């Protein structure tokens, strides 16, 4: 069994992944920011990824897997986005990930093999209206994933998942009526919205030894939105 650290596991994909890994018998360490979370099978602690000094207590000497989940979905016309808005998103989604990665790197190196999973969005490689803000910061995450995969090979694998709209609290405002949910579902060739389980399942696979020859990839889990036109 492995030691896994999930940053931002109080809701959505991070919470679902933490539960799945714990149920599989792994030791799961997880963080939350505002939503206080407790689980008898998961070791939770509070963390602000933007703190100047990242403090993660009670971790073992080696970590086999690290997942960074914090993110935002701010959709609006580009003309209404202030430069400070871009910077704020960038700090949360990119700088926060860098802070955690640098802090945990020694523990990843101490593992025989380790895996890092980061999250992007389908909007980075598929142009979508009103997605300027989120696509910009997540585009940096995709570049970071490939660069680190090259730098940290062969001992640490780094991959990135690019989902489309997923039914999580983060996306609640986009799915809070039946009409919104149906309209968004119909945009996808699979005619449904993604679930936290959809993304957690591929994340769990990438963390595992079954994905031992996969690194430096941006994997689209998007109901076919990025590649299919029906």
VENZI-V689802 format. One record per backbone hydrogen bond with DSSP energy under -1.0 kcal/mol. NH is the residue of the N-H (numbers start at 1). CO is the residue of the C=O. If there is no record, write none. Layout:
# VENZI-V689802
nh = [NH:NH]
co = [CO:CO]
This chain:
# VENZI-V689802
nh = [4:5:6:7:9:15:16:17:18:19:20:21:22:23:24:25:26:27:29:30:31:32:36:42:43:45:47:51:63:64:65:66:67:68:69:76:80:81:85:86:87:88:89:90:91:92:93:94:95:96:98:99:100:101:102:103:104:105:107:108:109:110:114:115:116:117:118:120:122:124:126:131:135:136:137:138:139:140:141:142:143:144:145:146:147:148:149:150:151:152:156:157:159:160:161:162:164:167:168:171:172:174:175:181:182:183:184:185:186:188:190:191:194:199:200:201:202:203:204:205:206:207:208:211:212:214:216:219:221:225:228]
co = [27:65:29:67:31:11:12:13:14:15:16:17:18:19:20:22:21:2:4:43:6:45:34:39:28:30:32:48:107:3:3:115:5:117:7:130:77:78:82:82:83:84:85:86:87:88:89:90:90:91:94:95:96:97:98:99:100:101:104:104:105:106:155:64:157:66:159:161:163:121:122:128:131:132:133:134:135:136:137:138:139:140:141:142:143:144:145:146:147:148:152:114:116:217:118:219:221:194:166:168:169:171:172:177:178:179:180:181:182:185:223:188:165:195:196:197:198:199:200:201:202:203:204:208:209:211:158:160:162:222:224]
